């Protein structure tokens, strides 16, 4: 007697094992992220729906972002990279919008190998090392655009970035066919900053005090004053930068301060996201306990926007 299997059975099992390994390999191969096709193509309908249904109180942002991103992605031969500078106080949606853009271009969204996020306090903390940061930043952008021309670079906390650092990447944002054999024209650069928030609030308050609706505010009412405010702010990474001086920023996008009603919308959306049944009474109670300004007027603009909604809501549920 022997426990050895017949040769035919052994061959069948070995063959099945190899087939399984082959299927696994080909599945991995075809699922590997690549810089073309559906992996890096715009879902215009998705972006439009997300801006409409997930972003609250930002009618200027929704309009500008949709048109700017759609126009750029549909252009097969852009003259320069898309450069967007998003401004507004904390909690107004700047990071969220950059996330929505990434999710509607890259299949893997913010987890894509082609989306790169820099934060000033984490990646460029020491002013004494600014020359080293410049070299590293230039090499990082060049290397990644060489791998994927449709790369996205997001710079958060521009208001905390050391002045002069961002000028090191100016050539990559300019109107060049290529630099040392690398074309940057399909890349996307997004800057996020609190700088200019005061100017945006000023415009919003002026409209309100004049008896005009918030939705009447247009990009032209803010953009010029916003760009000058950012350019002349000595505490900003954009202070006297050539990116602004040479008109390389395509849009300065203002995020308006969020009102009480927008906080309610954020709260209801967050309840649904957490898997709870929407309960407006709970959200209203939470919203009323938040801080608003100006102090002489009751519950106009939220100090923290929607930033603390997720953590605060758990306390009231």
BELLIN-V439464 format. One record per residue. N is the residue number from 0. RES is the residue in one small letter. SS is DSSP state (2 for helix, 1 for strand, 0 for the rest). NEAR is the number of other C-alpha atoms within 12 Angstrom. D_FIRST is the distance of its C-alpha to the first C-alpha in whole Angstrom. Layout:
# BELLIN-V439464
n:N res:RES ss:SS near:NEAR d_first:D_FIRST
n:N res:RES ss:SS near:NEAR d_first:D_FIRST
This chain:
# BELLIN-V439464
n:0 res:x ss:0 near:4 d_first:0
n:1 res:x ss:0 near:5 d_first:4
n:2 res:x ss:0 near:5 d_first:7
n:3 res:x ss:0 near:9 d_first:9
n:4 res:x ss:0 near:12 d_first:11
n:5 res:x ss:0 near:11 d_first:13
n:6 res:x ss:2 near:10 d_first:16
n:7 res:x ss:2 near:11 d_first:18
n:8 res:x ss:2 near:12 d_first:17
n:9 res:x ss:2 near:13 d_first:18
n:10 res:x ss:2 near:13 d_first:21
n:11 res:x ss:2 near:14 d_first:22
n:12 res:x ss:2 near:15 d_first:22
n:13 res:x ss:2 near:14 d_first:23
n:14 res:x ss:2 near:14 d_first:26
n:15 res:x ss:2 near:14 d_first:27
n:16 res:x ss:2 near:14 d_first:27
n:17 res:x ss:2 near:14 d_first:29
n:18 res:x ss:2 near:14 d_first:31
n:19 res:x ss:2 near:14 d_first:32
n:20 res:x ss:2 near:14 d_first:33
n:21 res:x ss:2 near:14 d_first:35
n:22 res:x ss:2 near:15 d_first:37
n:23 res:x ss:2 near:14 d_first:37
n:24 res:x ss:2 near:14 d_first:39
n:25 res:x ss:2 near:13 d_first:41
n:26 res:x ss:2 near:13 d_first:42
n:27 res:x ss:2 near:12 d_first:43
n:28 res:x ss:2 near:12 d_first:45
n:29 res:x ss:2 near:12 d_first:47
n:30 res:x ss:2 near:15 d_first:48
n:31 res:x ss:0 near:16 d_first:49
n:32 res:x ss:0 near:24 d_first:53
n:33 res:x ss:0 near:23 d_first:55
n:34 res:x ss:0 near:28 d_first:59
n:35 res:x ss:0 near:20 d_first:60
n:36 res:x ss:2 near:14 d_first:59
n:37 res:x ss:2 near:16 d_first:58
n:38 res:x ss:2 near:27 d_first:57
n:39 res:x ss:1 near:32 d_first:61
n:40 res:x ss:0 near:31 d_first:63
n:41 res:x ss:0 near:30 d_first:66
n:42 res:x ss:0 near:27 d_first:65
n:43 res:x ss:2 near:26 d_first:69
n:44 res:x ss:2 near:17 d_first:69
n:45 res:x ss:2 near:23 d_first:66
n:46 res:x ss:2 near:32 d_first:69
n:47 res:x ss:2 near:28 d_first:72
n:48 res:x ss:2 near:18 d_first:70
n:49 res:x ss:2 near:25 d_first:69
n:50 res:x ss:2 near:32 d_first:73
n:51 res:x ss:2 near:22 d_first:74
n:52 res:x ss:2 near:19 d_first:72
n:53 res:x ss:0 near:29 d_first:71
n:54 res:x ss:0 near:37 d_first:74
n:55 res:x ss:0 near:35 d_first:77
n:56 res:x ss:0 near:36 d_first:80
n:57 res:x ss:0 near:39 d_first:80
n:58 res:x ss:2 near:30 d_first:81
n:59 res:x ss:2 near:34 d_first:83
n:60 res:x ss:2 near:40 d_first:79
n:61 res:x ss:2 near:38 d_first:77
n:62 res:x ss:2 near:26 d_first:80
n:63 res:x ss:2 near:30 d_first:80
n:64 res:x ss:2 near:40 d_first:76
n:65 res:x ss:2 near:33 d_first:75
n:66 res:x ss:2 near:22 d_first:78
n:67 res:x ss:2 near:31 d_first:77
n:68 res:x ss:2 near:40 d_first:73
n:69 res:x ss:2 near:26 d_first:73
n:70 res:x ss:2 near:19 d_first:76
n:71 res:x ss:2 near:30 d_first:74
n:72 res:x ss:2 near:29 d_first:71
n:73 res:x ss:2 near:18 d_first:72
n:74 res:x ss:0 near:17 d_first:74
n:75 res:x ss:0 near:15 d_first:72
n:76 res:x ss:0 near:18 d_first:75
n:77 res:x ss:0 near:25 d_first:76
n:78 res:x ss:0 near:23 d_first:79
n:79 res:x ss:0 near:31 d_first:77
n:80 res:x ss:0 near:41 d_first:75
n:81 res:x ss:1 near:39 d_first:75
n:82 res:x ss:1 near:40 d_first:77
n:83 res:x ss:1 near:40 d_first:77
n:84 res:x ss:1 near:48 d_first:79
n:85 res:x ss:1 near:48 d_first:78
n:86 res:x ss:1 near:47 d_first:81
n:87 res:x ss:0 near:41 d_first:82
n:88 res:x ss:0 near:33 d_first:81
n:89 res:x ss:0 near:32 d_first:78
n:90 res:x ss:0 near:36 d_first:76
n:91 res:x ss:0 near:41 d_first:78
n:92 res:x ss:0 near:40 d_first:74
n:93 res:x ss:2 near:43 d_first:74
n:94 res:x ss:2 near:34 d_first:71
n:95 res:x ss:2 near:30 d_first:70
n:96 res:x ss:2 near:39 d_first:71
n:97 res:x ss:2 near:41 d_first:70
n:98 res:x ss:2 near:32 d_first:66
n:99 res:x ss:2 near:34 d_first:67
n:100 res:x ss:2 near:45 d_first:68
n:101 res:x ss:2 near:40 d_first:65
n:102 res:x ss:2 near:29 d_first:63
n:103 res:x ss:0 near:32 d_first:64
n:104 res:x ss:0 near:39 d_first:64
n:105 res:x ss:1 near:33 d_first:60
n:106 res:x ss:0 near:29 d_first:57
n:107 res:x ss:0 near:25 d_first:56
n:108 res:x ss:2 near:28 d_first:60
n:109 res:x ss:2 near:26 d_first:61
n:110 res:x ss:2 near:17 d_first:57
n:111 res:x ss:0 near:27 d_first:58
n:112 res:x ss:0 near:26 d_first:57
n:113 res:x ss:0 near:36 d_first:61
n:114 res:x ss:1 near:36 d_first:63
n:115 res:x ss:1 near:32 d_first:64
n:116 res:x ss:1 near:32 d_first:66
n:117 res:x ss:1 near:29 d_first:68
n:118 res:x ss:1 near:25 d_first:70
n:119 res:x ss:2 near:30 d_first:73
n:120 res:x ss:2 near:18 d_first:73
n:121 res:x ss:2 near:16 d_first:69
n:122 res:x ss:2 near:26 d_first:69
n:123 res:x ss:0 near:30 d_first:73
n:124 res:x ss:0 near:19 d_first:74
n:125 res:x ss:0 near:18 d_first:76
n:126 res:x ss:2 near:20 d_first:79
n:127 res:x ss:2 near:12 d_first:79
n:128 res:x ss:2 near:15 d_first:76
n:129 res:x ss:2 near:23 d_first:78
n:130 res:x ss:2 near:20 d_first:78
n:131 res:x ss:2 near:18 d_first:74
n:132 res:x ss:2 near:28 d_first:73
n:133 res:x ss:2 near:26 d_first:75
n:134 res:x ss:2 near:19 d_first:73
n:135 res:x ss:2 near:20 d_first:70
n:136 res:x ss:2 near:29 d_first:71
n:137 res:x ss:2 near:25 d_first:72
n:138 res:x ss:2 near:17 d_first:68
n:139 res:x ss:2 near:23 d_first:66
n:140 res:x ss:2 near:37 d_first:68
n:141 res:x ss:2 near:29 d_first:68
n:142 res:x ss:2 near:20 d_first:64
n:143 res:x ss:2 near:25 d_first:63
n:144 res:x ss:2 near:33 d_first:66
n:145 res:x ss:2 near:24 d_first:64
n:146 res:x ss:2 near:21 d_first:61
n:147 res:x ss:0 near:31 d_first:62
n:148 res:x ss:0 near:30 d_first:66
n:149 res:x ss:0 near:39 d_first:65
n:150 res:x ss:0 near:41 d_first:65
n:151 res:x ss:1 near:42 d_first:67
n:152 res:x ss:1 near:44 d_first:68
n:153 res:x ss:1 near:36 d_first:70
n:154 res:x ss:1 near:38 d_first:72
n:155 res:x ss:1 near:36 d_first:73
n:156 res:x ss:0 near:35 d_first:75
n:157 res:x ss:2 near:41 d_first:78
n:158 res:x ss:2 near:35 d_first:81
n:159 res:x ss:2 near:33 d_first:79
n:160 res:x ss:0 near:38 d_first:78
n:161 res:x ss:0 near:34 d_first:80
n:162 res:x ss:0 near:31 d_first:83
n:163 res:x ss:0 near:27 d_first:83
n:164 res:x ss:0 near:37 d_first:79
n:165 res:x ss:2 near:39 d_first:78
n:166 res:x ss:2 near:31 d_first:81
n:167 res:x ss:2 near:30 d_first:78
n:168 res:x ss:2 near:31 d_first:76
n:169 res:x ss:2 near:32 d_first:79
n:170 res:x ss:2 near:27 d_first:79
n:171 res:x ss:2 near:38 d_first:75
n:172 res:x ss:2 near:40 d_first:77
n:173 res:x ss:0 near:33 d_first:80
n:174 res:x ss:0 near:25 d_first:81
n:175 res:x ss:0 near:21 d_first:79
n:176 res:x ss:0 near:20 d_first:77
n:177 res:x ss:0 near:22 d_first:75
n:178 res:x ss:1 near:20 d_first:75
n:179 res:x ss:0 near:13 d_first:73
n:180 res:x ss:0 near:13 d_first:71
n:181 res:x ss:1 near:22 d_first:70
n:182 res:x ss:0 near:32 d_first:71
n:183 res:x ss:0 near:40 d_first:72
n:184 res:x ss:0 near:34 d_first:73
n:185 res:x ss:0 near:39 d_first:70
n:186 res:x ss:0 near:41 d_first:70
n:187 res:x ss:1 near:41 d_first:71
n:188 res:x ss:1 near:43 d_first:73
n:189 res:x ss:1 near:42 d_first:73
n:190 res:x ss:1 near:44 d_first:76
n:191 res:x ss:1 near:46 d_first:76
n:192 res:x ss:1 near:42 d_first:79
n:193 res:x ss:0 near:40 d_first:81
n:194 res:x ss:0 near:40 d_first:84
n:195 res:x ss:0 near:41 d_first:86
n:196 res:x ss:2 near:37 d_first:85
n:197 res:x ss:2 near:26 d_first:89
n:198 res:x ss:2 near:30 d_first:90
n:199 res:x ss:2 near:40 d_first:88
n:200 res:x ss:2 near:35 d_first:89
n:201 res:x ss:2 near:24 d_first:93
n:202 res:x ss:2 near:31 d_first:93
n:203 res:x ss:2 near:36 d_first:91
n:204 res:x ss:2 near:26 d_first:93
n:205 res:x ss:2 near:19 d_first:96
n:206 res:x ss:2 near:21 d_first:95
n:207 res:x ss:2 near:20 d_first:94
n:208 res:x ss:2 near:14 d_first:98
n:209 res:x ss:0 near:13 d_first:99
n:210 res:x ss:0 near:12 d_first:98
n:211 res:x ss:0 near:14 d_first:95
n:212 res:x ss:0 near:16 d_first:92
n:213 res:x ss:2 near:28 d_first:89
n:214 res:x ss:2 near:20 d_first:88
n:215 res:x ss:2 near:20 d_first:91
n:216 res:x ss:0 near:29 d_first:90
n:217 res:x ss:0 near:26 d_first:89
n:218 res:x ss:2 near:29 d_first:87
n:219 res:x ss:2 near:19 d_first:91
n:220 res:x ss:2 near:24 d_first:92
n:221 res:x ss:0 near:33 d_first:90
n:222 res:x ss:2 near:31 d_first:88
n:223 res:x ss:2 near:22 d_first:91
n:224 res:x ss:2 near:24 d_first:92
n:225 res:x ss:2 near:36 d_first:89
n:226 res:x ss:2 near:40 d_first:88
n:227 res:x ss:2 near:24 d_first:91
n:228 res:x ss:2 near:28 d_first:90
n:229 res:x ss:2 near:42 d_first:87
n:230 res:x ss:2 near:32 d_first:89
n:231 res:x ss:0 near:21 d_first:91
n:232 res:x ss:0 near:28 d_first:89
n:233 res:x ss:0 near:21 d_first:89
n:234 res:x ss:0 near:23 d_first:86
n:235 res:x ss:0 near:33 d_first:84
n:236 res:x ss:0 near:39 d_first:82
n:237 res:x ss:0 near:42 d_first:84
n:238 res:x ss:0 near:30 d_first:87
n:239 res:x ss:0 near:25 d_first:89
n:240 res:x ss:0 near:31 d_first:86
n:241 res:x ss:2 near:24 d_first:86
n:242 res:x ss:2 near:36 d_first:83
n:243 res:x ss:2 near:31 d_first:86
n:244 res:x ss:2 near:19 d_first:89
n:245 res:x ss:0 near:17 d_first:87
n:246 res:x ss:0 near:23 d_first:86
n:247 res:x ss:0 near:29 d_first:83
n:248 res:x ss:0 near:33 d_first:82
n:249 res:x ss:0 near:32 d_first:81
n:250 res:x ss:1 near:33 d_first:82
n:251 res:x ss:1 near:44 d_first:83
n:252 res:x ss:1 near:48 d_first:81
n:253 res:x ss:1 near:49 d_first:83
n:254 res:x ss:0 near:49 d_first:81
n:255 res:x ss:0 near:47 d_first:84
n:256 res:x ss:0 near:44 d_first:84
n:257 res:x ss:0 near:41 d_first:82
n:258 res:x ss:1 near:36 d_first:84
n:259 res:x ss:2 near:32 d_first:83
n:260 res:x ss:2 near:25 d_first:82
n:261 res:x ss:2 near:33 d_first:80
n:262 res:x ss:2 near:44 d_first:78
n:263 res:x ss:2 near:34 d_first:78
n:264 res:x ss:2 near:28 d_first:76
n:265 res:x ss:2 near:38 d_first:74
n:266 res:x ss:2 near:42 d_first:73
n:267 res:x ss:2 near:33 d_first:72
n:268 res:x ss:2 near:27 d_first:70
n:269 res:x ss:2 near:31 d_first:68
n:270 res:x ss:2 near:28 d_first:67
n:271 res:x ss:2 near:19 d_first:66
n:272 res:x ss:2 near:16 d_first:64
n:273 res:x ss:0 near:17 d_first:62
n:274 res:x ss:0 near:12 d_first:61
n:275 res:x ss:0 near:18 d_first:64
n:276 res:x ss:0 near:17 d_first:67
n:277 res:x ss:0 near:22 d_first:70
n:278 res:x ss:0 near:22 d_first:73
n:279 res:x ss:2 near:26 d_first:76
n:280 res:x ss:2 near:18 d_first:78
n:281 res:x ss:2 near:24 d_first:75
n:282 res:x ss:2 near:35 d_first:75
n:283 res:x ss:2 near:25 d_first:79
n:284 res:x ss:2 near:21 d_first:79
n:285 res:x ss:2 near:30 d_first:77
n:286 res:x ss:2 near:37 d_first:79
n:287 res:x ss:2 near:25 d_first:83
n:288 res:x ss:0 near:23 d_first:82
n:289 res:x ss:0 near:29 d_first:81
n:290 res:x ss:0 near:24 d_first:84
n:291 res:x ss:1 near:25 d_first:86
n:292 res:x ss:1 near:21 d_first:89
n:293 res:x ss:0 near:18 d_first:92
n:294 res:x ss:0 near:12 d_first:93
n:295 res:x ss:0 near:9 d_first:96
n:296 res:x ss:0 near:14 d_first:94
n:297 res:x ss:0 near:15 d_first:92
n:298 res:x ss:0 near:25 d_first:88
n:299 res:x ss:0 near:30 d_first:88
n:300 res:x ss:1 near:37 d_first:86
n:301 res:x ss:1 near:37 d_first:83
n:302 res:x ss:0 near:30 d_first:83
n:303 res:x ss:0 near:27 d_first:79
n:304 res:x ss:0 near:39 d_first:79
n:305 res:x ss:0 near:43 d_first:75
n:306 res:x ss:0 near:26 d_first:73
n:307 res:x ss:0 near:26 d_first:73
n:308 res:x ss:2 near:33 d_first:72
n:309 res:x ss:2 near:26 d_first:69
n:310 res:x ss:2 near:16 d_first:69
n:311 res:x ss:2 near:25 d_first:72
n:312 res:x ss:2 near:35 d_first:71
n:313 res:x ss:2 near:17 d_first:68
n:314 res:x ss:2 near:14 d_first:71
n:315 res:x ss:2 near:21 d_first:72
n:316 res:x ss:0 near:24 d_first:69
